[in-house]
Amino acid sequence: MLLDWIARRMALWITVSVVLVLTSMWVISASYRAPVGEDQPKVTDWMQGWGSVFGVVAGLAAAGAAAFLLLHERQRAAASERQIAEERADAVLNVPRAVVAAPAQFKINGGGDDKHLGEVVAAVHNYGSNPIRNVAVVVTLP
C-alpha cells in the first residue's frame, strides 16, 4: 500500500520535474542574450549545457528507481519472513504425538463368493493439547 503511494508520488514528481525543466530550457534558450562584446552561444554550447541538465535529471531518476527497488525488496523480504514464520508455526503443529485408536470394526458387504470389505470403523482418541493433523490410516488384512 505504501509502496503504491510512493510510486504514484514519484511518477507525479518526475512528470512535473520534466515539464518544468523543458519549459525552463525553452524560456532560457529563447530569451538569453549574451553580454555586450561577447558572442551569442552556439548550438553546441546549448547542447552541452542542457546535456548536463539532462544528466542531472537522469541521475535523479536513477536514484528514484533505486529507492523504489529498495522499498519493493524490503517489502518482499518482510513478506518472506512472515511466510517462513507461519510455515515454522505450522510445522510445530505437525509433530507426531501419541494417540490411541480403538480396535477397528470391519463391515463386509455382499454374500457368497462376492464378499468384499465395505467399511472400516475405528475411533481415534487424542490425549494431547494440539489437534491431530495429517492423519494417515492404513488397513491391512490377513
TORTORRO-114717 format. One record per atom (N, C-alpha, C, O): residue number from 1; residue in one letter; atom name; x negated, y negated, z negated. Coordinates in Angstrom, 1 decimal. Example, Ala and Ser with C-alpha at 12.3 -4.5 7.8 and 13.67 -1.06 7.14 Angstrom:
BEGIN
NODE   seq   type   atom       c1       c2       c3
NODE     1      A      N    -13.2      5.7     -7.8
NODE     1      A     CA    -12.3      4.5     -7.8
NODE     1      A      C    -13.2      3.3     -7.8
NODE     1      A      O    -14.2      3.3     -8.5
NODE     2      S      N    -12.8      2.2     -7.1
NODE     2      S     CA    -13.7      1.1     -7.1
NODE     2      S      C    -12.9      0.0     -7.9
NODE     2      S      O    -13.4     -1.1     -8.0
// end
This chain:
BEGIN
NODE   seq   type   atom       c1       c2       c3
NODE     1      M      N     -0.8      1.2      0.0
NODE     1      M     CA      0.0      0.0      0.0
NODE     1      M      C     -0.9     -1.3      0.0
NODE     1      M      O     -0.7     -2.2      0.8
NODE     2      L      N     -1.8     -1.3     -0.9
NODE     2      L     CA     -2.8     -2.4     -1.0
NODE     2      L      C     -3.6     -2.5      0.3
NODE     2      L      O     -3.9     -3.6      0.8
NODE     3      L      N     -4.0     -1.3      0.8
NODE     3      L     CA     -4.8     -1.3      2.0
NODE     3      L      C     -4.0     -1.9      3.2
NODE     3      L      O     -4.6     -2.6      4.0
NODE     4      D      N     -2.8     -1.6      3.3
NODE     4      D     CA     -2.0     -2.2      4.4
NODE     4      D      C     -1.9     -3.7      4.3
NODE     4      D      O     -2.0     -4.4      5.2
NODE     5      W      N     -1.7     -4.1      3.0
NODE     5      W     CA     -1.6     -5.6      2.8
NODE     5      W      C     -2.9     -6.3      3.2
NODE     5      W      O     -2.9     -7.3      3.9
NODE     6      I      N     -4.0     -5.7      2.8
NODE     6      I     CA     -5.3     -6.3      3.1
NODE     6      I      C     -5.5     -6.2      4.6
NODE     6      I      O     -6.0     -7.2      5.2
NODE     7      A      N     -5.1     -5.2      5.3
NODE     7      A     CA     -5.3     -5.0      6.7
NODE     7      A      C     -4.5     -6.1      7.5
NODE     7      A      O     -5.0     -6.7      8.4
NODE     8      R      N     -3.3     -6.3      7.0
NODE     8      R     CA     -2.4     -7.4      7.7
NODE     8      R      C     -3.0     -8.7      7.4
NODE     8      R      O     -3.0     -9.6      8.3
NODE     9      R      N     -3.5     -9.0      6.2
NODE     9      R     CA     -4.1    -10.3      5.9
NODE     9      R      C     -5.3    -10.5      6.7
NODE     9      R      O     -5.6    -11.6      7.2
NODE    10      M      N     -6.1     -9.5      6.8
NODE    10      M     CA     -7.4     -9.6      7.6
NODE    10      M      C     -7.1     -9.9      9.1
NODE    10      M      O     -7.8    -10.7      9.7
NODE    11      A      N     -6.1     -9.2      9.6
NODE    11      A     CA     -5.8     -9.4     11.0
NODE    11      A      C     -5.3    -10.8     11.3
NODE    11      A      O     -5.6    -11.4     12.3
NODE    12      L      N     -4.4    -11.3     10.4
NODE    12      L     CA     -4.0    -12.7     10.5
NODE    12      L      C     -5.1    -13.7     10.3
NODE    12      L      O     -5.2    -14.6     11.1
NODE    13      W      N     -6.0    -13.4      9.4
NODE    13      W     CA     -7.2    -14.3      9.2
NODE    13      W      C     -8.1    -14.3     10.5
NODE    13      W      O     -8.5    -15.4     10.9
NODE    14      I      N     -8.3    -13.2     11.0
NODE    14      I     CA     -9.2    -13.1     12.2
NODE    14      I      C     -8.5    -13.8     13.4
NODE    14      I      O     -9.2    -14.5     14.1
NODE    15      T      N     -7.2    -13.6     13.6
NODE    15      T     CA     -6.5    -14.3     14.7
NODE    15      T      C     -6.5    -15.8     14.5
NODE    15      T      O     -6.8    -16.5     15.5
NODE    16      V      N     -6.2    -16.3     13.4
NODE    16      V     CA     -6.3    -17.7     13.1
NODE    16      V      C     -7.7    -18.3     13.3
NODE    16      V      O     -7.8    -19.3     13.9
NODE    17      S      N     -8.7    -17.5     12.8
NODE    17      S     CA    -10.1    -18.0     13.0
NODE    17      S      C    -10.5    -18.1     14.5
NODE    17      S      O    -11.1    -19.0     14.9
NODE    18      V      N    -10.1    -17.1     15.2
NODE    18      V     CA    -10.4    -17.1     16.7
NODE    18      V      C     -9.8    -18.2     17.4
NODE    18      V      O    -10.4    -18.9     18.2
NODE    19      V      N     -8.5    -18.5     17.1
NODE    19      V     CA     -7.8    -19.6     17.7
NODE    19      V      C     -8.4    -20.9     17.3
NODE    19      V      O     -8.6    -21.8     18.2
NODE    20      L      N     -8.8    -21.1     16.0
NODE    20      L     CA     -9.4    -22.3     15.6
NODE    20      L      C    -10.8    -22.5     16.3
NODE    20      L      O    -11.1    -23.6     16.7
NODE    21      V      N    -11.6    -21.4     16.3
NODE    21      V     CA    -12.9    -21.5     16.9
NODE    21      V      C    -12.8    -21.9     18.4
NODE    21      V      O    -13.5    -22.8     18.9
NODE    22      L      N    -11.9    -21.2     19.1
NODE    22      L     CA    -11.7    -21.5     20.6
NODE    22      L      C    -11.2    -22.9     20.8
NODE    22      L      O    -11.7    -23.6     21.7
NODE    23      T      N    -10.3    -23.4     20.0
NODE    23      T     CA     -9.8    -24.7     20.1
NODE    23      T      C    -10.9    -25.7     19.8
NODE    23      T      O    -11.0    -26.7     20.5
NODE    24      S      N    -11.6    -25.5     18.7
NODE    24      S     CA    -12.7    -26.4     18.4
NODE    24      S      C    -13.8    -26.4     19.5
NODE    24      S      O    -14.3    -27.5     19.8
NODE    25      M      N    -14.1    -25.3     20.1
NODE    25      M     CA    -15.1    -25.3     21.1
NODE    25      M      C    -14.6    -26.1     22.3
NODE    25      M      O    -15.4    -26.9     22.9
NODE    26      W      N    -13.4    -26.0     22.7
NODE    26      W     CA    -12.8    -26.7     23.8
NODE    26      W      C    -12.8    -28.2     23.5
NODE    26      W      O    -13.3    -29.0     24.4
NODE    27      V      N    -12.4    -28.6     22.3
NODE    27      V     CA    -12.3    -30.0     22.0
NODE    27      V      C    -13.8    -30.6     21.9
NODE    27      V      O    -14.0    -31.7     22.5
NODE    28      I      N    -14.7    -29.9     21.3
NODE    28      I     CA    -16.0    -30.4     21.1
NODE    28      I      C    -16.7    -30.5     22.5
NODE    28      I      O    -17.4    -31.5     22.8
NODE    29      S      N    -16.6    -29.5     23.3
NODE    29      S     CA    -17.2    -29.5     24.6
NODE    29      S      C    -16.6    -30.6     25.5
NODE    29      S      O    -17.4    -31.2     26.3
NODE    30      A      N    -15.4    -30.8     25.4
NODE    30      A     CA    -14.7    -31.8     26.3
NODE    30      A      C    -15.0    -33.3     25.8
NODE    30      A      O    -15.1    -34.2     26.7
NODE    31      S      N    -15.2    -33.5     24.5
NODE    31      S     CA    -15.3    -34.8     24.0
NODE    31      S      C    -16.8    -35.3     23.7
NODE    31      S      O    -17.0    -36.4     23.4
NODE    32      Y      N    -17.7    -34.3     23.8
NODE    32      Y     CA    -19.1    -34.7     23.4
NODE    32      Y      C    -19.8    -35.5     24.4
NODE    32      Y      O    -19.7    -35.3     25.6
NODE    33      R      N    -20.4    -36.6     23.9
NODE    33      R     CA    -21.2    -37.5     24.8
NODE    33      R      C    -22.6    -37.6     24.2
NODE    33      R      O    -22.7    -37.9     23.0
NODE    34      A      N    -23.6    -37.4     24.9
NODE    34      A     CA    -24.9    -37.5     24.4
NODE    34      A      C    -25.3    -38.9     24.0
NODE    34      A      O    -24.7    -39.9     24.6
NODE    35      P      N    -26.1    -39.1     23.0
NODE    35      P     CA    -26.6    -40.5     22.7
NODE    35      P      C    -27.2    -41.2     23.9
NODE    35      P      O    -27.7    -40.5     24.8
NODE    36      V      N    -27.3    -42.5     23.8
NODE    36      V     CA    -27.9    -43.2     24.9
NODE    36      V      C    -29.3    -42.9     25.0
NODE    36      V      O    -30.1    -42.8     24.0
NODE    37      G      N    -29.8    -42.7     26.2
NODE    37      G     CA    -31.2    -42.3     26.5
NODE    37      G      C    -31.4    -40.8     26.6
NODE    37      G      O    -32.5    -40.4     26.9
NODE    38      E      N    -30.4    -40.0     26.2
NODE    38      E     CA    -30.6    -38.5     26.3
NODE    38      E      C    -29.7    -38.0     27.4
NODE    38      E      O    -28.7    -38.5     27.8
NODE    39      D      N    -30.2    -36.8     27.9
NODE    39      D     CA    -29.4    -36.1     29.0
NODE    39      D      C    -28.2    -35.5     28.3
NODE    39      D      O    -28.2    -35.0     27.2
NODE    40      Q      N    -27.1    -35.4     29.2
NODE    40      Q     CA    -26.0    -34.6     28.7
NODE    40      Q      C    -26.4    -33.1     28.7
NODE    40      Q      O    -27.2    -32.6     29.5
NODE    41      P      N    -25.8    -32.3     27.7
NODE    41      P     CA    -26.1    -30.9     27.6
NODE    41      P      C    -25.7    -30.2     28.9
NODE    41      P      O    -24.7    -30.5     29.5
NODE    42      K      N    -26.5    -29.2     29.3
NODE    42      K     CA    -26.3    -28.4     30.5
NODE    42      K      C    -25.4    -27.2     30.0
NODE    42      K      O    -25.1    -27.0     28.8
NODE    43      V      N    -24.9    -26.5     31.0
NODE    43      V     CA    -24.1    -25.3     30.7
NODE    43      V      C    -24.8    -24.3     29.9
NODE    43      V      O    -24.2    -23.7     29.0
NODE    44      T      N    -26.1    -24.1     30.2
NODE    44      T     CA    -26.8    -23.2     29.4
NODE    44      T      C    -27.0    -23.6     27.9
NODE    44      T      O    -27.0    -22.7     27.1
NODE    45      D      N    -27.0    -24.9     27.7
NODE    45      D     CA    -27.1    -25.4     26.3
NODE    45      D      C    -25.8    -25.0     25.6
NODE    45      D      O    -25.8    -24.6     24.4
NODE    46      W      N    -24.7    -25.3     26.2
NODE    46      W     CA    -23.4    -24.9     25.6
NODE    46      W      C    -23.3    -23.4     25.4
NODE    46      W      O    -22.8    -23.0     24.4
NODE    47      M      N    -23.7    -22.7     26.4
NODE    47      M     CA    -23.6    -21.2     26.3
NODE    47      M      C    -24.5    -20.7     25.1
NODE    47      M      O    -24.0    -19.8     24.4
NODE    48      Q      N    -25.6    -21.3     24.9
NODE    48      Q     CA    -26.5    -20.9     23.8
NODE    48      Q      C    -25.8    -21.3     22.4
NODE    48      Q      O    -25.8    -20.5     21.5
NODE    49      G      N    -25.3    -22.5     22.4
NODE    49      G     CA    -24.7    -22.9     21.1
NODE    49      G      C    -23.4    -22.1     20.8
NODE    49      G      O    -23.3    -21.7     19.6
NODE    50      W      N    -22.6    -21.9     21.8
NODE    50      W     CA    -21.3    -21.2     21.5
NODE    50      W      C    -21.6    -19.7     21.3
NODE    50      W      O    -20.8    -19.0     20.7
NODE    51      G      N    -22.7    -19.2     21.9
NODE    51      G     CA    -23.0    -17.8     21.7
NODE    51      G      C    -23.4    -17.6     20.2
NODE    51      G      O    -23.1    -16.5     19.7
NODE    52      S      N    -24.1    -18.6     19.6
NODE    52      S     CA    -24.4    -18.5     18.2
NODE    52      S      C    -23.1    -18.4     17.4
NODE    52      S      O    -23.0    -17.7     16.4
NODE    53      V      N    -22.1    -19.3     17.7
NODE    53      V     CA    -20.9    -19.3     17.0
NODE    53      V      C    -20.2    -17.9     17.2
NODE    53      V      O    -19.7    -17.4     16.2
NODE    54      F      N    -20.2    -17.4     18.4
NODE    54      F     CA    -19.6    -16.1     18.6
NODE    54      F      C    -20.3    -15.0     17.8
NODE    54      F      O    -19.7    -14.0     17.3
NODE    55      G      N    -21.6    -15.1     17.7
NODE    55      G     CA    -22.4    -14.2     16.9
NODE    55      G      C    -22.0    -14.2     15.4
NODE    55      G      O    -21.9    -13.2     14.8
NODE    56      V      N    -21.7    -15.4     14.9
NODE    56      V     CA    -21.3    -15.5     13.5
NODE    56      V      C    -19.9    -14.9     13.4
NODE    56      V      O    -19.6    -14.2     12.4
NODE    57      V      N    -19.0    -15.2     14.3
NODE    57      V     CA    -17.7    -14.6     14.3
NODE    57      V      C    -17.7    -13.1     14.4
NODE    57      V      O    -17.0    -12.4     13.6
NODE    58      A      N    -18.6    -12.5     15.2
NODE    58      A     CA    -18.7    -11.1     15.4
NODE    58      A      C    -19.3    -10.5     14.1
NODE    58      A      O    -18.8     -9.4     13.7
NODE    59      G      N    -20.2    -11.2     13.5
NODE    59      G     CA    -20.7    -10.7     12.2
NODE    59      G      C    -19.7    -10.7     11.1
NODE    59      G      O    -19.6     -9.7     10.3
NODE    60      L      N    -18.8    -11.7     11.1
NODE    60      L     CA    -17.7    -11.7     10.1
NODE    60      L      C    -16.7    -10.6     10.4
NODE    60      L      O    -16.2    -10.0      9.4
NODE    61      A      N    -16.5    -10.4     11.6
NODE    61      A     CA    -15.5     -9.3     12.0
NODE    61      A      C    -16.1     -7.9     11.6
NODE    61      A      O    -15.4     -7.1     11.1
NODE    62      A      N    -17.4     -7.8     11.8
NODE    62      A     CA    -18.1     -6.5     11.4
NODE    62      A      C    -18.0     -6.4      9.9
NODE    62      A      O    -17.8     -5.3      9.3
NODE    63      A      N    -18.3     -7.4      9.1
NODE    63      A     CA    -18.2     -7.4      7.7
NODE    63      A      C    -16.8     -7.0      7.2
NODE    63      A      O    -16.6     -6.3      6.3
NODE    64      G      N    -15.8     -7.6      7.9
NODE    64      G     CA    -14.4     -7.3      7.5
NODE    64      G      C    -14.1     -5.9      7.8
NODE    64      G      O    -13.4     -5.2      7.0
NODE    65      A      N    -14.5     -5.4      9.0
NODE    65      A     CA    -14.3     -4.0      9.3
NODE    65      A      C    -15.0     -3.0      8.3
NODE    65      A      O    -14.4     -2.0      7.9
NODE    66      A      N    -16.2     -3.4      7.9
NODE    66      A     CA    -16.9     -2.6      6.9
NODE    66      A      C    -16.1     -2.6      5.5
NODE    66      A      O    -16.0     -1.6      4.9
NODE    67      A      N    -15.6     -3.8      5.1
NODE    67      A     CA    -14.9     -3.9      3.9
NODE    67      A      C    -13.6     -3.0      4.0
NODE    67      A      O    -13.2     -2.3      3.0
NODE    68      F      N    -12.9     -3.1      5.1
NODE    68      F     CA    -11.7     -2.3      5.3
NODE    68      F      C    -12.0     -0.8      5.2
NODE    68      F      O    -11.3      0.0      4.6
NODE    69      L      N    -13.1     -0.4      5.9
NODE    69      L     CA    -13.5      1.0      5.9
NODE    69      L      C    -13.9      1.4      4.4
NODE    69      L      O    -13.5      2.5      4.0
NODE    70      L      N    -14.5      0.6      3.7
NODE    70      L     CA    -14.9      0.9      2.3
NODE    70      L      C    -13.6      1.1      1.5
NODE    70      L      O    -13.5      2.1      0.7
NODE    71      L      N    -12.7      0.2      1.6
NODE    71      L     CA    -11.4      0.3      0.8
NODE    71      L      C    -10.7      1.6      1.2
NODE    71      L      O    -10.1      2.3      0.4
NODE    72      H      N    -10.7      1.9      2.5
NODE    72      H     CA    -10.0      3.1      3.0
NODE    72      H      C    -10.7      4.4      2.5
NODE    72      H      O    -10.0      5.3      2.0
NODE    73      E      N    -12.0      4.4      2.5
NODE    73      E     CA    -12.7      5.6      2.0
NODE    73      E      C    -12.5      5.7      0.5
NODE    73      E      O    -12.5      6.8      0.0
NODE    74      R      N    -12.5      4.6     -0.3
NODE    74      R     CA    -12.2      4.7     -1.7
NODE    74      R      C    -10.9      5.3     -2.0
NODE    74      R      O    -10.7      6.1     -2.9
NODE    75      Q      N     -9.9      4.9     -1.2
NODE    75      Q     CA     -8.5      5.4     -1.4
NODE    75      Q      C     -8.5      6.9     -1.1
NODE    75      Q      O     -7.8      7.6     -1.8
NODE    76      R      N     -9.2      7.3      0.0
NODE    76      R     CA     -9.2      8.7      0.3
NODE    76      R      C     -9.9      9.5     -0.8
NODE    76      R      O     -9.5     10.6     -1.1
NODE    77      A      N    -11.0      9.0     -1.3
NODE    77      A     CA    -11.7      9.7     -2.4
NODE    77      A      C    -10.9      9.8     -3.6
NODE    77      A      O    -10.9     10.9     -4.2
NODE    78      A      N    -10.1      8.8     -4.0
NODE    78      A     CA     -9.3      8.8     -5.1
NODE    78      A      C     -8.2      9.9     -4.9
NODE    78      A      O     -7.8     10.6     -5.8
NODE    79      A      N     -7.6      9.9     -3.7
NODE    79      A     CA     -6.6     10.9     -3.4
NODE    79      A      C     -7.1     12.3     -3.5
NODE    79      A      O     -6.5     13.2     -3.9
NODE    80      S      N     -8.4     12.5     -3.0
NODE    80      S     CA     -9.0     13.8     -3.0
NODE    80      S      C     -9.3     14.2     -4.5
NODE    80      S      O     -9.1     15.4     -4.8
NODE    81      E      N     -9.7     13.3     -5.3
NODE    81      E     CA     -9.9     13.6     -6.7
NODE    81      E      C     -8.6     14.0     -7.4
NODE    81      E      O     -8.6     14.9     -8.2
NODE    82      R      N     -7.5     13.3     -7.1
NODE    82      R     CA     -6.2     13.7     -7.7
NODE    82      R      C     -5.8     15.1     -7.2
NODE    82      R      O     -5.3     15.8     -8.0
NODE    83      Q      N     -6.0     15.4     -5.9
NODE    83      Q     CA     -5.6     16.7     -5.4
NODE    83      Q      C     -6.5     17.8     -6.1
NODE    83      Q      O     -5.9     18.8     -6.5
NODE    84      I      N     -7.8     17.5     -6.3
NODE    84      I     CA     -8.6     18.5     -6.9
NODE    84      I      C     -8.2     18.7     -8.4
NODE    84      I      O     -8.1     19.9     -8.9
NODE    85      A      N     -7.8     17.7     -9.1
NODE    85      A     CA     -7.4     17.8    -10.4
NODE    85      A      C     -6.1     18.6    -10.5
NODE    85      A      O     -5.9     19.4    -11.4
NODE    86      E      N     -5.2     18.3     -9.5
NODE    86      E     CA     -3.9     19.1     -9.5
NODE    86      E      C     -4.2     20.6     -9.2
NODE    86      E      O     -3.5     21.4     -9.8
NODE    87      E      N     -5.1     20.9     -8.3
NODE    87      E     CA     -5.4     22.3     -8.0
NODE    87      E      C     -6.0     23.0     -9.2
NODE    87      E      O     -5.8     24.1     -9.4
NODE    88      R      N     -6.9     22.2     -9.9
NODE    88      R     CA     -7.5     22.8    -11.1
NODE    88      R      C     -6.4     23.1    -12.2
NODE    88      R      O     -6.5     24.2    -12.8
NODE    89      A      N     -5.5     22.2    -12.4
NODE    89      A     CA     -4.5     22.4    -13.3
NODE    89      A      C     -3.6     23.5    -12.9
NODE    89      A      O     -3.1     24.3    -13.8
NODE    90      D      N     -3.3     23.7    -11.6
NODE    90      D     CA     -2.5     24.8    -11.1
NODE    90      D      C     -3.3     26.1    -11.3
NODE    90      D      O     -2.7     27.1    -11.6
NODE    91      A      N     -4.6     26.1    -11.1
NODE    91      A     CA     -5.4     27.3    -11.2
NODE    91      A      C     -5.4     27.8    -12.7
NODE    91      A      O     -5.5     29.0    -12.9
NODE    92      V      N     -5.3     26.9    -13.6
NODE    92      V     CA     -5.3     27.2    -15.0
NODE    92      V      C     -4.1     28.1    -15.3
NODE    92      V      O     -4.1     28.9    -16.2
NODE    93      L      N     -3.0     27.7    -14.7
NODE    93      L     CA     -1.7     28.5    -14.9
NODE    93      L      C     -1.8     29.9    -14.3
NODE    93      L      O     -0.9     30.7    -14.7
NODE    94      N      N     -2.7     30.1    -13.4
NODE    94      N     CA     -2.7     31.4    -12.7
NODE    94      N      C     -3.6     32.4    -13.3
NODE    94      N      O     -3.9     33.4    -12.6
NODE    95      V      N     -4.0     32.2    -14.5
NODE    95      V     CA     -4.9     33.2    -15.2
NODE    95      V      C     -4.1     34.5    -15.5
NODE    95      V      O     -2.9     34.4    -15.8
NODE    96      P      N     -4.7     35.6    -15.5
NODE    96      P     CA     -4.0     36.9    -15.8
NODE    96      P      C     -3.6     36.8    -17.3
NODE    96      P      O     -4.4     36.3    -18.1
NODE    97      R      N     -2.5     37.3    -17.7
NODE    97      R     CA     -2.1     37.4    -19.1
NODE    97      R      C     -1.3     38.7    -19.3
NODE    97      R      O     -0.9     39.4    -18.4
NODE    98      A      N     -1.2     39.0    -20.6
NODE    98      A     CA     -0.6     40.2    -21.0
NODE    98      A      C      0.9     40.1    -20.9
NODE    98      A      O      1.5     39.3    -21.5
NODE    99      V      N      1.5     41.0    -20.2
NODE    99      V     CA      2.9     41.1    -20.1
NODE    99      V      C      3.3     42.6    -20.3
NODE    99      V      O      2.5     43.5    -20.1
NODE   100      V      N      4.5     42.8    -20.7
NODE   100      V     CA      4.9     44.2    -20.9
NODE   100      V      C      6.1     44.5    -19.9
NODE   100      V      O      7.0     43.7    -19.9
NODE   101      A      N      6.0     45.6    -19.2
NODE   101      A     CA      7.0     46.0    -18.3
NODE   101      A      C      7.7     47.2    -18.9
NODE   101      A      O      7.0     48.2    -19.2
NODE   102      A      N      9.0     47.2    -18.9
NODE   102      A     CA      9.8     48.3    -19.4
NODE   102      A      C      9.7     49.4    -18.4
NODE   102      A      O      9.5     49.1    -17.2
NODE   103      P      N     10.0     50.7    -18.8
NODE   103      P     CA     10.0     51.7    -17.8
NODE   103      P      C     11.0     51.4    -16.6
NODE   103      P      O     12.1     50.9    -16.9
NODE   104      A      N     10.6     51.8    -15.5
NODE   104      A     CA     11.4     51.5    -14.3
NODE   104      A      C     12.5     52.5    -14.1
NODE   104      A      O     12.3     53.7    -14.5
NODE   105      Q      N     13.6     52.1    -13.6
NODE   105      Q     CA     14.7     52.9    -13.3
NODE   105      Q      C     14.8     53.0    -11.7
NODE   105      Q      O     14.8     52.0    -11.1
NODE   106      F      N     14.9     54.2    -11.2
NODE   106      F     CA     14.9     54.4     -9.7
NODE   106      F      C     16.4     54.8     -9.4
NODE   106      F      O     17.0     55.6    -10.0
NODE   107      K      N     16.9     54.1     -8.3
NODE   107      K     CA     18.2     54.5     -7.8
NODE   107      K      C     18.1     55.1     -6.4
NODE   107      K      O     17.5     54.4     -5.6
NODE   108      I      N     18.6     56.2     -6.2
NODE   108      I     CA     18.4     56.9     -5.0
NODE   108      I      C     19.7     56.8     -4.2
NODE   108      I      O     20.8     57.1     -4.8
NODE   109      N      N     19.6     56.5     -3.0
NODE   109      N     CA     20.8     56.4     -2.1
NODE   109      N      C     20.8     57.6     -1.2
NODE   109      N      O     19.8     58.2     -0.9
NODE   110      G      N     22.0     57.8     -0.7
NODE   110      G     CA     22.2     58.9      0.3
NODE   110      G      C     22.4     60.3     -0.4
NODE   110      G      O     22.3     60.4     -1.6
NODE   111      G      N     22.6     61.3      0.4
NODE   111      G     CA     22.7     62.6     -0.2
NODE   111      G      C     22.2     63.7      0.8
NODE   111      G      O     21.9     63.4      2.0
NODE   112      G      N     22.0     64.9      0.3
NODE   112      G     CA     21.5     66.0      1.2
NODE   112      G      C     20.0     65.7      1.6
NODE   112      G      O     19.2     65.4      0.7
NODE   113      D      N     19.7     65.8      2.9
NODE   113      D     CA     18.4     65.6      3.4
NODE   113      D      C     18.1     64.1      3.6
NODE   113      D      O     17.0     63.7      3.9
NODE   114      D      N     19.1     63.3      3.5
NODE   114      D     CA     19.0     61.8      3.8
NODE   114      D      C     18.8     61.0      2.6
NODE   114      D      O     19.3     59.9      2.5
NODE   115      K      N     18.2     61.5      1.5
NODE   115      K     CA     17.9     60.8      0.3
NODE   115      K      C     16.8     59.8      0.5
NODE   115      K      O     15.8     60.1      1.1
NODE   116      H      N     17.0     58.6      0.0
NODE   116      H     CA     15.9     57.6      0.1
NODE   116      H      C     16.0     56.7     -1.1
NODE   116      H      O     17.1     56.5     -1.7
NODE   117      L      N     14.9     56.1     -1.5
NODE   117      L     CA     14.8     55.2     -2.6
NODE   117      L      C     15.5     53.9     -2.3
NODE   117      L      O     15.1     53.2     -1.3
NODE   118      G      N     16.5     53.5     -3.0
NODE   118      G     CA     17.3     52.3     -2.7
NODE   118      G      C     16.9     51.1     -3.5
NODE   118      G      O     17.0     50.0     -3.0
NODE   119      E      N     16.6     51.4     -4.8
NODE   119      E     CA     16.4     50.2     -5.7
NODE   119      E      C     15.5     50.6     -6.8
NODE   119      E      O     15.6     51.8     -7.3
NODE   120      V      N     14.6     49.7     -7.3
NODE   120      V     CA     13.8     50.0     -8.5
NODE   120      V      C     14.1     48.8     -9.4
NODE   120      V      O     14.0     47.6     -9.0
NODE   121      V      N     14.5     49.1    -10.6
NODE   121      V     CA     14.8     48.0    -11.6
NODE   121      V      C     13.8     48.1    -12.7
NODE   121      V      O     13.6     49.2    -13.3
NODE   122      A      N     13.1     47.0    -13.1
NODE   122      A     CA     12.1     47.0    -14.2
NODE   122      A      C     12.3     45.7    -14.9
NODE   122      A      O     12.4     44.7    -14.2
NODE   123      A      N     12.2     45.7    -16.2
NODE   123      A     CA     12.3     44.5    -17.0
NODE   123      A      C     10.8     44.0    -17.3
NODE   123      A      O     10.0     44.9    -17.8
NODE   124      V      N     10.5     42.8    -17.1
NODE   124      V     CA      9.2     42.3    -17.5
NODE   124      V      C      9.4     41.3    -18.6
NODE   124      V      O     10.2     40.4    -18.5
NODE   125      H      N      8.6     41.5    -19.7
NODE   125      H     CA      8.7     40.6    -20.9
NODE   125      H      C      7.4     39.8    -21.0
NODE   125      H      O      6.3     40.3    -21.0
NODE   126      N      N      7.5     38.5    -21.0
NODE   126      N     CA      6.4     37.6    -21.1
NODE   126      N      C      6.2     37.2    -22.6
NODE   126      N      O      7.1     36.6    -23.2
NODE   127      Y      N      5.1     37.5    -23.2
NODE   127      Y     CA      4.8     37.1    -24.5
NODE   127      Y      C      3.8     35.9    -24.6
NODE   127      Y      O      3.4     35.5    -25.7
NODE   128      G      N      3.5     35.3    -23.5
NODE   128      G     CA      2.6     34.2    -23.5
NODE   128      G      C      3.4     32.9    -23.5
NODE   128      G      O      4.7     32.9    -23.5
NODE   129      S      N      2.7     31.7    -23.7
NODE   129      S     CA      3.3     30.4    -23.7
NODE   129      S      C      3.6     29.8    -22.4
NODE   129      S      O      4.4     28.9    -22.2
NODE   130      N      N      2.8     30.3    -21.3
NODE   130      N     CA      3.0     29.8    -20.0
NODE   130      N      C      3.9     30.7    -19.2
NODE   130      N      O      4.0     31.9    -19.5
NODE   131      P      N      4.5     30.2    -18.1
NODE   131      P     CA      5.3     31.1    -17.3
NODE   131      P      C      4.5     32.1    -16.5
NODE   131      P      O      3.3     31.9    -16.2
NODE   132      I      N      5.1     33.2    -16.1
NODE   132      I     CA      4.4     34.1    -15.2
NODE   132      I      C      4.5     33.7    -13.8
NODE   132      I      O      5.6     33.3    -13.3
NODE   133      R      N      3.4     33.7    -13.1
NODE   133      R     CA      3.4     33.2    -11.7
NODE   133      R      C      2.7     34.3    -10.9
NODE   133      R      O      1.8     35.0    -11.4
NODE   134      N      N      3.0     34.3     -9.6
NODE   134      N     CA      2.3     35.2     -8.7
NODE   134      N      C      2.4     36.6     -9.1
NODE   134      N      O      1.4     37.3     -9.3
NODE   135      V      N      3.6     37.1     -9.3
NODE   135      V     CA      3.9     38.4     -9.8
NODE   135      V      C      3.7     39.4     -8.6
NODE   135      V      O      4.2     39.1     -7.5
NODE   136      A      N      3.0     40.5     -8.8
NODE   136      A     CA      2.8     41.5     -7.8
NODE   136      A      C      3.4     42.8     -8.4
NODE   136      A      O      3.0     43.2     -9.5
NODE   137      V      N      4.3     43.4     -7.7
NODE   137      V     CA      4.9     44.7     -8.1
NODE   137      V      C      4.5     45.8     -7.2
NODE   137      V      O      4.6     45.6     -6.0
NODE   138      V      N      4.0     46.9     -7.7
NODE   138      V     CA      3.5     48.0     -6.9
NODE   138      V      C      4.3     49.2     -7.4
NODE   138      V      O      4.2     49.6     -8.6
NODE   139      V      N      5.0     49.9     -6.5
NODE   139      V     CA      5.7     51.1     -6.8
NODE   139      V      C      5.1     52.2     -6.1
NODE   139      V      O      4.9     52.2     -4.9
NODE   140      T      N      4.6     53.2     -6.9
NODE   140      T     CA      4.0     54.4     -6.3
NODE   140      T      C      4.9     55.6     -6.7
NODE   140      T      O      5.3     55.7     -7.9
NODE   141      L      N      5.1     56.5     -5.8
NODE   141      L     CA      5.9     57.6     -6.0
NODE   141      L      C      5.1     58.9     -5.9
NODE   141      L      O      4.1     58.9     -5.2
NODE   142      P      N      5.4     59.9     -6.7
NODE   142      P     CA      4.6     61.1     -6.6
NODE   142      P      C      4.8     61.8     -5.3
NODE   142      P      O      4.2     62.9     -5.0
// end
